[in-house]
Amino acid sequence: MNGRPDVLIIGAGAAGLFCALGLKDSASVTLVEAGPDPGTPPPRWMLYDYLLPDECYYHYTDADTGLDLPQGRGTGGGSTVNSAAALRGQPWDFDGWAVPGWSWRDCLDGFRAIESDQQFGDAGYHGSDGPIPVTRLTPGPLDEALIALCAQRGYPAAADHNAPGALGIGVWPTNRRDEGRWGTHAAVLPMVRPAVDVRTGTRAGKLLFNGTRCVGAEVLGPEGHERLYAGRVVVCAGAFGSSLLLMNSGIGPEAMLRRAGIGLLSPRDGVGANLQDHPWCLLDADVTDVAAIEARPVSGALLRYELPGDHVEAEIFPWQTRPYAPSVPATQVSFTAALMTPLSRGQVTLTPDGGTEVRVRHLADAQDAARMTEIVTTTAELVDELAARGLVRVPEDAWWRADDLVAAGRRVAGTYNHHCGTCRMGDPSDPGTVVGPGLDVLGVSGLSVADSSILPVIPRANTNLTSMMIGHRAAQLLLAASSASAPACS
């Protein structure tokens, strides 16, 4: 593809590939991705392994805890390295944002468009002909035991966890084909490539501006340093990458940028702020019979329920640990206790020496810590009952036996890797807003952000499908905005 494209998309992950897919027939598009392209068709390891080559990850570190915060790197982004959990979130997630054009009804059309649900495709709230196959695998023996135990405890059955308002015990929805992870690299990239100039191994270091209008990006790729110009730039680099690219280009908190020696283009305090993630605590035990678990992380039993409060949601589910940590015994199973409605907020910042500092602040909020204690207690009760039935063995020094469970929970809390919110979408008059309802970056023109970084409040679900939906809707919004002007998407 020669000449200046209508659209330059930065990041070929869950959102970026869907954005390119939606634009490819109506605009010329260049898509740049810093990471690798493992090939089409996808190699077997890309579909079935859960600890991928290191080149498939960015590794950030929580400055407060030292916790590793891996992010997907390469075509497919997070959908290439995750557990293929395909959960949408609840209607009140989207309605609660109170952003015009982003209600549950608005977003539902996007969710339906991206999926082909294998069990419930004929339901009005599902799609049947989208590129992402969503299915539910047969649970293993430990999953079946947990499902039966939860039913005995009075939790309702949830045949479809993606049904609006679904709660209870059921089986994970996953995006898989032949039991292999089927993300946007596998499902969308082959549809994009014939019409889109896809450049992998090409990192965007800084956005280019003519005054306050974004006109392209400086990139480093196989041909060295280049300046790529376009009618519009769409940043789809993820919760960390998108905010960092904006800050390094002069869009962000004024004092921070000045300390880092970056010229200020547009003061925007919300860039890098509002960082959110679902905190989880893992209760590790061992099955008494390795045949009771299967090496299918996050494809078995899932319990979702609410604590007292305004739809305060929790998740509990078991998964075999070894696919992610080959050094642990094959019998180890991690029972996850996850808080899906965290109040704690973190931040991504630039340091004076040009480095990056991330503070997620899991369970920093006292209510989060108290609620996690409740979820851990419930999880421990389920584990104890499974142990009483001879299915698992609980370690004698189990951390969840601590007298101060709040302190213990804060000590072991980890990341569900659902980082989001650092380029918050919302009311343009709010000083913390970064992008408006149309995904345009405020204070400049010609620039959009479309990925999990725009989420005002984290959904009660894995952010994988939501990111895909955002990419799909971004293309629709760009085309609608360009319909009254020419050239397309300029």
Secondary structure as UniProt FT lines:
FT   STRAND          7..10
FT   HELIX           14..23
FT   TURN            24..26
FT   STRAND          29..33
FT   HELIX           44..48
FT   HELIX           54..56
FT   STRAND          57..62
FT   TURN            63..65
FT   STRAND          68..72
FT   TURN            75..77
FT   HELIX           78..81
FT   HELIX           91..97
FT   TURN            100..101
FT   HELIX           104..114
FT   STRAND          115..117
FT   TURN            118..122
FT   TURN            124..125
FT   STRAND          132..135
FT   HELIX           141..152
FT   TURN            153..154
FT   STRAND          157..158
FT   TURN            161..162
FT   TURN            164..165
FT   STRAND          168..171
FT   STRAND          174..177
FT   TURN            178..179
FT   STRAND          180..181
FT   HELIX           184..187
FT   HELIX           189..192
FT   TURN            193..195
FT   STRAND          197..200
FT   STRAND          203..210
FT   TURN            211..212
FT   STRAND          213..221
FT   TURN            222..223
FT   STRAND          224..229
FT   STRAND          232..235
FT   HELIX           238..248
FT   TURN            249..250
FT   STRAND          251..252
FT   HELIX           254..259
FT   TURN            260..261
FT   STRAND          266..267
FT   TURN            269..272
FT   STRAND          275..276
FT   STRAND          279..287
FT   HELIX           290..292
FT   TURN            297..298
FT   STRAND          301..307
FT   TURN            308..311
FT   STRAND          312..320
FT   TURN            322..324
FT   TURN            326..327
FT   TURN            330..331
FT   STRAND          332..339
FT   STRAND          346..350
FT   TURN            352..353
FT   STRAND          356..359
FT   TURN            362..363
FT   HELIX           366..388
FT   TURN            389..390
FT   STRAND          392..393
FT   TURN            396..397
FT   HELIX           399..401
FT   HELIX           405..412
FT   STRAND          414..415
FT   TURN            422..423
FT   TURN            428..429
FT   TURN            431..432
FT   TURN            437..438
FT   STRAND          440..441
FT   TURN            442..443
FT   STRAND          447..449
FT   HELIX           452..454
FT   HELIX           464..482
FT   TURN            483..484
FT   TURN            488..489
//
